[in-house]
Amino acid sequence: MAKEELSIPEREAQLLRDTEIGQSARQYVEMEKWAEQQIKNWLPNVDERHLSGSKESAYLKKLGHRALTKGDLLNLVLTFGDEQHKQRITSFKQAQTDLSNRLDKMSNLGLVLKQAGINYNTYYLRKSEPERWKAEEVIAVMTVLQRLKL
């Protein structure tokens, strides 16, 4: 199945959206780093229901004896973070969906995935569930797309 060529205005809009996707992923990584630094301040004040796992597991996480999951980190940001950080989470979720849609329309998918270091099985899992895209994977794919000018 041949993919359609984009007109110049469509191509410019796509390039702008690609930039937004990459920027959103970079901001999300920055937000994760910021949140990891804030954990020590948040954990004493957090209710155990905001932490995943059993009651005992959540208690150990609160004490710092168990590692927090990414989901725990997001819950803490949504609970204690400011509006800017909450917005970064929302925009990254949209970027994940946009990336899946963007890759679905590509004719050079194999080349992009190979250069981004993502195998087909991972891609097909991410395609069916866009929320599984990791920020680092999004950045890698967007870097390849910009470099190849696709």
Backbone as JSON Lines, residues from 0, in Angstrom:
{"i":0,"aa":"M","n":[0.84,-1.17,0.0],"ca":[0.0,0.0,0.0],"c":[0.89,1.23,0.0]}
{"i":1,"aa":"A","n":[0.73,2.1,-0.96],"ca":[1.54,3.3,-1.08],"c":[0.99,4.39,-0.16]}
{"i":2,"aa":"K","n":[1.89,5.11,0.46],"ca":[1.51,6.22,1.32],"c":[1.45,7.49,0.49]}
{"i":3,"aa":"E","n":[0.54,8.39,0.84],"ca":[0.36,9.62,0.08],"c":[1.41,10.65,0.44]}
{"i":4,"aa":"E","n":[1.82,11.42,-0.55],"ca":[2.74,12.52,-0.32],"c":[1.96,13.7,0.27]}
{"i":5,"aa":"L","n":[2.59,14.45,1.14],"ca":[1.94,15.6,1.76],"c":[2.2,16.87,0.96]}
{"i":6,"aa":"S","n":[1.22,17.76,0.97],"ca":[1.42,19.06,0.34],"c":[2.35,19.89,1.23]}
{"i":7,"aa":"I","n":[2.82,21.0,0.73],"ca":[3.76,21.83,1.49],"c":[3.14,22.32,2.81]}
{"i":8,"aa":"P","n":[1.91,22.86,2.82],"ca":[1.34,23.28,4.1],"c":[1.15,22.12,5.08]}
{"i":9,"aa":"E","n":[0.74,20.95,4.55],"ca":[0.59,19.77,5.41],"c":[1.93,19.34,5.97]}
{"i":10,"aa":"R","n":[2.97,19.38,5.14],"ca":[4.32,19.0,5.57],"c":[4.83,19.94,6.67]}
{"i":11,"aa":"E","n":[4.58,21.25,6.5],"ca":[5.0,22.23,7.51],"c":[4.26,22.01,8.82]}
{"i":12,"aa":"A","n":[2.98,21.7,8.75],"ca":[2.2,21.42,9.95],"c":[2.71,20.16,10.64]}
{"i":13,"aa":"Q","n":[3.07,19.15,9.83],"ca":[3.6,17.91,10.39],"c":[4.95,18.16,11.07]}
{"i":14,"aa":"L","n":[5.81,18.96,10.46],"ca":[7.1,19.27,11.07],"c":[6.92,20.01,12.39]}
{"i":15,"aa":"L","n":[5.95,20.92,12.44],"ca":[5.67,21.64,13.67],"c":[5.19,20.68,14.75]}
{"i":16,"aa":"R","n":[4.3,19.76,14.38],"ca":[3.79,18.78,15.36],"c":[4.91,17.84,15.81]}
{"i":17,"aa":"D","n":[5.8,17.46,14.89],"ca":[6.94,16.61,15.27],"c":[7.8,17.31,16.32]}
{"i":18,"aa":"T","n":[8.02,18.59,16.13],"ca":[8.81,19.37,17.09],"c":[8.11,19.4,18.44]}
{"i":19,"aa":"E","n":[6.8,19.57,18.42],"ca":[6.03,19.58,19.67],"c":[6.09,18.24,20.38]}
{"i":20,"aa":"I","n":[6.05,17.14,19.63],"ca":[6.12,15.8,20.23],"c":[7.48,15.62,20.91]}
{"i":21,"aa":"G","n":[8.55,15.97,20.2],"ca":[9.89,15.85,20.78],"c":[10.07,16.73,22.0]}
{"i":22,"aa":"Q","n":[9.58,17.96,21.92],"ca":[9.69,18.88,23.05],"c":[8.89,18.38,24.25]}
{"i":23,"aa":"S","n":[7.73,17.84,23.99],"ca":[6.9,17.3,25.07],"c":[7.61,16.15,25.78]}
{"i":24,"aa":"A","n":[8.26,15.28,25.02],"ca":[8.99,14.16,25.61],"c":[10.18,14.66,26.43]}
{"i":25,"aa":"R","n":[10.89,15.66,25.93],"ca":[12.03,16.22,26.68],"c":[11.56,16.87,27.99]}
{"i":26,"aa":"Q","n":[10.46,17.59,27.93],"ca":[9.92,18.22,29.13],"c":[9.44,17.17,30.13]}
{"i":27,"aa":"Y","n":[8.92,16.07,29.63],"ca":[8.47,14.99,30.49],"c":[9.65,14.37,31.23]}
{"i":28,"aa":"V","n":[10.77,14.18,30.53],"ca":[11.97,13.65,31.17],"c":[12.46,14.6,32.26]}
{"i":29,"aa":"E","n":[12.44,15.9,31.97],"ca":[12.83,16.9,32.97],"c":[11.9,16.84,34.18]}
{"i":30,"aa":"M","n":[10.61,16.68,33.93],"ca":[9.64,16.59,35.01],"c":[9.89,15.36,35.87]}
{"i":31,"aa":"E","n":[10.23,14.23,35.24],"ca":[10.53,13.01,36.0],"c":[11.74,13.22,36.91]}
{"i":32,"aa":"K","n":[12.78,13.86,36.38],"ca":[13.98,14.13,37.18],"c":[13.64,15.05,38.35]}
{"i":33,"aa":"W","n":[12.85,16.07,38.09],"ca":[12.44,16.99,39.14],"c":[11.65,16.25,40.22]}
{"i":34,"aa":"A","n":[10.72,15.38,39.79],"ca":[9.89,14.63,40.73],"c":[10.73,13.7,41.59]}
{"i":35,"aa":"E","n":[11.73,13.06,40.99],"ca":[12.59,12.16,41.77],"c":[13.35,12.92,42.85]}
{"i":36,"aa":"Q","n":[13.67,14.18,42.59],"ca":[14.33,15.0,43.61],"c":[13.36,15.41,44.71]}
{"i":37,"aa":"Q","n":[12.09,15.52,44.39],"ca":[11.09,15.97,45.35],"c":[10.52,14.84,46.21]}
{"i":38,"aa":"I","n":[10.83,13.61,45.87],"ca":[10.22,12.46,46.56],"c":[10.45,12.51,48.06]}
{"i":39,"aa":"K","n":[11.65,12.85,48.47],"ca":[11.94,12.87,49.91],"c":[11.04,13.85,50.66]}
{"i":40,"aa":"N","n":[10.65,14.93,49.99],"ca":[9.74,15.9,50.62],"c":[8.29,15.42,50.61]}
{"i":41,"aa":"W","n":[7.92,14.66,49.58],"ca":[6.54,14.24,49.42],"c":[6.18,13.0,50.23]}
{"i":42,"aa":"L","n":[7.09,12.03,50.32],"ca":[6.75,10.74,50.91],"c":[6.22,10.84,52.34]}
{"i":43,"aa":"P","n":[6.77,11.67,53.22],"ca":[6.19,11.72,54.57],"c":[4.74,12.22,54.59]}
{"i":44,"aa":"N","n":[4.34,12.97,53.6],"ca":[3.0,13.56,53.57],"c":[2.0,12.77,52.72]}
{"i":45,"aa":"V","n":[2.47,11.77,51.99],"ca":[1.59,11.07,51.05],"c":[0.73,10.04,51.78]}
{"i":46,"aa":"D","n":[-0.5,9.93,51.33],"ca":[-1.39,8.88,51.83],"c":[-1.03,7.6,51.09]}
{"i":47,"aa":"E","n":[-1.04,6.49,51.78],"ca":[-0.62,5.22,51.19],"c":[-1.49,4.8,50.01]}
{"i":48,"aa":"R","n":[-2.7,5.32,49.9],"ca":[-3.57,4.95,48.78],"c":[-3.05,5.5,47.46]}
{"i":49,"aa":"H","n":[-2.14,6.48,47.49],"ca":[-1.55,7.04,46.27],"c":[-0.39,6.19,45.76]}
{"i":50,"aa":"L","n":[0.01,5.17,46.52],"ca":[1.12,4.3,46.13],"c":[0.57,2.94,45.72]}
{"i":51,"aa":"S","n":[1.16,2.37,44.68],"ca":[0.66,1.09,44.16],"c":[1.12,-0.07,45.05]}
{"i":52,"aa":"G","n":[0.42,-1.18,44.92],"ca":[0.78,-2.39,45.65],"c":[-0.12,-2.6,46.85]}
{"i":53,"aa":"S","n":[0.24,-3.62,47.6],"ca":[-0.54,-3.93,48.8],"c":[-0.33,-2.86,49.86]}
{"i":54,"aa":"K","n":[-1.1,-2.94,50.9],"ca":[-0.98,-1.97,52.0],"c":[0.43,-2.01,52.59]}
{"i":55,"aa":"E","n":[0.94,-3.21,52.74],"ca":[2.29,-3.38,53.31],"c":[3.35,-2.83,52.36]}
{"i":56,"aa":"S","n":[3.19,-3.1,51.08],"ca":[4.13,-2.61,50.07],"c":[4.12,-1.09,50.01]}
{"i":57,"aa":"A","n":[2.93,-0.5,50.06],"ca":[2.81,0.96,50.04],"c":[3.48,1.56,51.27]}
{"i":58,"aa":"Y","n":[3.33,0.9,52.41],"ca":[3.97,1.38,53.64],"c":[5.49,1.36,53.5]}
{"i":59,"aa":"L","n":[6.03,0.27,52.94],"ca":[7.49,0.18,52.74],"c":[7.98,1.23,51.74]}
{"i":60,"aa":"K","n":[7.18,1.51,50.71],"ca":[7.54,2.56,49.75],"c":[7.57,3.91,50.45]}
{"i":61,"aa":"K","n":[6.6,4.14,51.31],"ca":[6.52,5.41,52.02],"c":[7.75,5.6,52.91]}
{"i":62,"aa":"L","n":[8.23,4.52,53.5],"ca":[9.42,4.59,54.35],"c":[10.71,4.67,53.53]}
{"i":63,"aa":"G","n":[10.61,4.4,52.23],"ca":[11.79,4.45,51.37],"c":[12.51,3.11,51.26]}
{"i":64,"aa":"H","n":[11.89,2.05,51.75],"ca":[12.52,0.72,51.7],"c":[12.23,-0.03,50.41]}
{"i":65,"aa":"R","n":[11.26,0.43,49.65],"ca":[10.94,-0.15,48.34],"c":[10.99,0.95,47.31]}
{"i":66,"aa":"A","n":[11.39,0.57,46.11],"ca":[11.47,1.55,45.02],"c":[10.06,1.91,44.54]}
{"i":67,"aa":"L","n":[9.9,3.16,44.15],"ca":[8.64,3.62,43.59],"c":[8.58,3.27,42.11]}
{"i":68,"aa":"T","n":[7.4,2.95,41.63],"ca":[7.21,2.69,40.2],"c":[6.97,4.02,39.49]}
{"i":69,"aa":"K","n":[7.0,3.97,38.16],"ca":[6.69,5.18,37.37],"c":[5.27,5.65,37.67]}
{"i":70,"aa":"G","n":[4.36,4.7,37.86],"ca":[2.98,5.05,38.2],"c":[2.9,5.77,39.54]}
{"i":71,"aa":"D","n":[3.68,5.31,40.52],"ca":[3.72,5.99,41.81],"c":[4.23,7.41,41.64]}
{"i":72,"aa":"L","n":[5.28,7.56,40.84],"ca":[5.87,8.87,40.61],"c":[4.84,9.82,39.97]}
{"i":73,"aa":"L","n":[4.1,9.31,38.98],"ca":[3.07,10.14,38.33],"c":[1.96,10.51,39.32]}
{"i":74,"aa":"N","n":[1.56,9.56,40.15],"ca":[0.53,9.87,41.15],"c":[1.0,10.95,42.11]}
{"i":75,"aa":"L","n":[2.27,10.9,42.51],"ca":[2.8,11.91,43.41],"c":[2.84,13.28,42.74]}
{"i":76,"aa":"V","n":[3.22,13.31,41.46],"ca":[3.25,14.59,40.74],"c":[1.84,15.14,40.62]}
{"i":77,"aa":"L","n":[0.87,14.27,40.3],"ca":[-0.51,14.73,40.17],"c":[-1.08,15.19,41.52]}
{"i":78,"aa":"T","n":[-0.57,14.62,42.61],"ca":[-1.05,15.0,43.94],"c":[-0.36,16.26,44.46]}
{"i":79,"aa":"F","n":[0.97,16.31,44.34],"ca":[1.73,17.39,44.96],"c":[2.34,18.39,43.97]}
{"i":80,"aa":"G","n":[2.37,18.05,42.69],"ca":[3.0,18.91,41.7],"c":[2.18,20.14,41.37]}
{"i":81,"aa":"D","n":[2.83,21.1,40.73],"ca":[2.11,22.31,40.33],"c":[1.45,22.09,38.97]}
{"i":82,"aa":"E","n":[0.72,23.07,38.51],"ca":[-0.03,22.94,37.25],"c":[0.9,22.72,36.05]}
{"i":83,"aa":"Q","n":[2.06,23.33,36.06],"ca":[3.0,23.17,34.95],"c":[3.41,21.71,34.79]}
{"i":84,"aa":"H","n":[3.7,21.05,35.9],"ca":[4.12,19.64,35.84],"c":[2.95,18.73,35.47]}
{"i":85,"aa":"K","n":[1.77,19.05,35.94],"ca":[0.58,18.28,35.55],"c":[0.31,18.44,34.06]}
{"i":86,"aa":"Q","n":[0.53,19.64,33.53],"ca":[0.34,19.9,32.11],"c":[1.35,19.1,31.29]}
{"i":87,"aa":"R","n":[2.56,18.94,31.78],"ca":[3.57,18.16,31.06],"c":[3.15,16.7,30.94]}
{"i":88,"aa":"I","n":[2.52,16.18,31.97],"ca":[2.03,14.8,31.91],"c":[0.95,14.69,30.85]}
{"i":89,"aa":"T","n":[0.03,15.62,30.84],"ca":[-1.07,15.62,29.87],"c":[-0.55,15.76,28.44]}
{"i":90,"aa":"S","n":[0.39,16.67,28.23],"ca":[0.9,16.87,26.87],"c":[1.73,15.67,26.41]}
{"i":91,"aa":"F","n":[2.4,14.99,27.33],"ca":[3.16,13.8,26.93],"c":[2.21,12.66,26.54]}
{"i":92,"aa":"K","n":[1.1,12.53,27.24],"ca":[0.12,11.5,26.88],"c":[-0.41,11.75,25.47]}
{"i":93,"aa":"Q","n":[-0.66,13.02,25.14],"ca":[-1.11,13.37,23.79],"c":[0.0,13.09,22.77]}
{"i":94,"aa":"A","n":[1.24,13.38,23.14],"ca":[2.37,13.14,22.24],"c":[2.54,11.65,21.95]}
{"i":95,"aa":"Q","n":[2.28,10.81,22.94],"ca":[2.37,9.36,22.73],"c":[1.36,8.92,21.66]}
{"i":96,"aa":"T","n":[0.15,9.42,21.76],"ca":[-0.89,9.08,20.78],"c":[-0.53,9.63,19.4]}
{"i":97,"aa":"D","n":[-0.06,10.87,19.37],"ca":[0.32,11.49,18.1],"c":[1.47,10.73,17.43]}
{"i":98,"aa":"L","n":[2.42,10.26,18.22],"ca":[3.54,9.51,17.66],"c":[3.06,8.19,17.05]}
{"i":99,"aa":"S","n":[2.17,7.5,17.72],"ca":[1.63,6.25,17.18],"c":[0.91,6.5,15.86]}
{"i":100,"aa":"N","n":[0.12,7.56,15.8],"ca":[-0.58,7.91,14.57],"c":[0.4,8.29,13.47]}
{"i":101,"aa":"R","n":[1.43,9.02,13.82],"ca":[2.45,9.46,12.86],"c":[3.17,8.26,12.26]}
{"i":102,"aa":"L","n":[3.57,7.33,13.1],"ca":[4.3,6.16,12.61],"c":[3.39,5.24,11.79]}
{"i":103,"aa":"D","n":[2.12,5.21,12.11],"ca":[1.18,4.37,11.39],"c":[1.07,4.79,9.93]}
{"i":104,"aa":"K","n":[1.32,6.06,9.62],"ca":[1.2,6.59,8.27],"c":[2.51,6.53,7.49]}
{"i":105,"aa":"M","n":[3.57,6.01,8.09],"ca":[4.88,6.05,7.46],"c":[5.13,4.89,6.51]}
{"i":106,"aa":"S","n":[5.81,5.18,5.42],"ca":[6.19,4.12,4.5],"c":[7.59,3.57,4.82]}
{"i":107,"aa":"N","n":[8.4,4.34,5.54],"ca":[9.77,3.93,5.9],"c":[9.86,3.51,7.36]}
{"i":108,"aa":"L","n":[8.84,2.86,7.85],"ca":[8.77,2.52,9.27],"c":[9.94,1.67,9.72]}
{"i":109,"aa":"G","n":[10.3,0.65,8.94],"ca":[11.4,-0.24,9.33],"c":[12.71,0.51,9.51]}
{"i":110,"aa":"L","n":[13.0,1.41,8.61],"ca":[14.23,2.21,8.69],"c":[14.23,3.08,9.95]}
{"i":111,"aa":"V","n":[13.12,3.73,10.22],"ca":[13.03,4.61,11.39],"c":[13.19,3.81,12.67]}
{"i":112,"aa":"L","n":[12.48,2.69,12.78],"ca":[12.56,1.88,13.99],"c":[13.97,1.34,14.21]}
{"i":113,"aa":"K","n":[14.61,0.88,13.13],"ca":[15.96,0.33,13.26],"c":[16.92,1.41,13.75]}
{"i":114,"aa":"Q","n":[16.85,2.59,13.16],"ca":[17.77,3.64,13.56],"c":[17.46,4.18,14.96]}
{"i":115,"aa":"A","n":[16.22,4.07,15.4],"ca":[15.84,4.51,16.74],"c":[16.14,3.44,17.79]}
{"i":116,"aa":"G","n":[16.5,2.24,17.33],"ca":[16.81,1.16,18.27],"c":[15.58,0.51,18.88]}
{"i":117,"aa":"I","n":[14.49,0.49,18.14],"ca":[13.24,-0.1,18.62],"c":[12.88,-1.26,17.72]}
{"i":118,"aa":"N","n":[12.64,-2.44,18.31],"ca":[12.31,-3.6,17.48],"c":[10.81,-3.61,17.15]}
{"i":119,"aa":"Y","n":[10.44,-4.43,16.17],"ca":[9.06,-4.47,15.7],"c":[8.08,-4.88,16.79]}
{"i":120,"aa":"N","n":[8.45,-5.86,17.62],"ca":[7.54,-6.3,18.67],"c":[7.21,-5.16,19.64]}
{"i":121,"aa":"T","n":[8.22,-4.4,19.99],"ca":[8.0,-3.25,20.87],"c":[7.09,-2.24,20.18]}
{"i":122,"aa":"Y","n":[7.36,-1.98,18.9],"ca":[6.54,-1.01,18.16],"c":[5.08,-1.45,18.12]}
{"i":123,"aa":"Y","n":[4.81,-2.71,17.79],"ca":[3.43,-3.16,17.68],"c":[2.71,-3.12,19.02]}
{"i":124,"aa":"L","n":[3.42,-3.37,20.11],"ca":[2.83,-3.22,21.43],"c":[2.5,-1.76,21.71]}
{"i":125,"aa":"R","n":[3.43,-0.86,21.35],"ca":[3.22,0.58,21.56],"c":[2.11,1.11,20.65]}
{"i":126,"aa":"K","n":[2.01,0.54,19.45],"ca":[0.99,0.97,18.5],"c":[-0.41,0.69,19.05]}
{"i":127,"aa":"S","n":[-0.58,-0.48,19.64],"ca":[-1.89,-0.84,20.16],"c":[-2.19,-0.15,21.5]}
{"i":128,"aa":"E","n":[-1.14,0.21,22.24],"ca":[-1.31,0.9,23.51],"c":[-0.33,2.07,23.58]}
{"i":129,"aa":"P","n":[-0.68,3.22,22.99],"ca":[0.25,4.35,22.9],"c":[0.79,4.83,24.24]}
{"i":130,"aa":"E","n":[0.05,4.61,25.33],"ca":[0.52,5.07,26.63],"c":[1.77,4.32,27.11]}
{"i":131,"aa":"R","n":[2.13,3.27,26.41],"ca":[3.35,2.51,26.76],"c":[4.63,3.11,26.2]}
{"i":132,"aa":"W","n":[4.52,4.09,25.28],"ca":[5.72,4.74,24.76],"c":[6.47,5.39,25.91]}
{"i":133,"aa":"K","n":[7.75,5.09,26.01],"ca":[8.59,5.74,27.01],"c":[9.13,7.03,26.41]}
{"i":134,"aa":"A","n":[9.4,7.98,27.27],"ca":[9.88,9.28,26.81],"c":[11.17,9.14,26.0]}
{"i":135,"aa":"E","n":[12.04,8.26,26.44],"ca":[13.31,8.07,25.74],"c":[13.1,7.5,24.34]}
{"i":136,"aa":"E","n":[12.11,6.62,24.2],"ca":[11.79,6.07,22.88],"c":[11.2,7.13,21.97]}
{"i":137,"aa":"V","n":[10.35,7.97,22.52],"ca":[9.76,9.05,21.72],"c":[10.85,9.98,21.23]}
{"i":138,"aa":"I","n":[11.77,10.34,22.11],"ca":[12.88,11.23,21.73],"c":[13.72,10.58,20.64]}
{"i":139,"aa":"A","n":[14.01,9.28,20.79],"ca":[14.83,8.57,19.79],"c":[14.15,8.57,18.42]}
{"i":140,"aa":"V","n":[12.86,8.27,18.39],"ca":[12.13,8.23,17.12],"c":[12.07,9.62,16.49]}
{"i":141,"aa":"M","n":[11.77,10.62,17.29],"ca":[11.66,11.99,16.75],"c":[13.01,12.49,16.24]}
{"i":142,"aa":"T","n":[14.09,12.1,16.91],"ca":[15.44,12.48,16.45],"c":[15.72,11.86,15.09]}
{"i":143,"aa":"V","n":[15.36,10.58,14.93],"ca":[15.57,9.91,13.64],"c":[14.71,10.57,12.55]}
{"i":144,"aa":"L","n":[13.45,10.85,12.86],"ca":[12.58,11.5,11.86],"c":[13.13,12.85,11.42]}
{"i":145,"aa":"Q","n":[13.63,13.62,12.37],"ca":[14.18,14.92,12.02],"c":[15.47,14.77,11.22]}
{"i":146,"aa":"R","n":[16.3,13.81,11.6],"ca":[17.56,13.61,10.89],"c":[17.32,13.14,9.46]}
{"i":147,"aa":"L","n":[16.36,12.24,9.28],"ca":[16.06,11.72,7.95],"c":[15.12,12.62,7.16]}
{"i":148,"aa":"K","n":[14.57,13.61,7.83],"ca":[13.64,14.56,7.21],"c":[12.44,13.85,6.59]}
{"i":149,"aa":"L","n":[11.87,12.95,7.37],"ca":[10.69,12.2,6.91],"c":[9.41,12.81,7.45]}
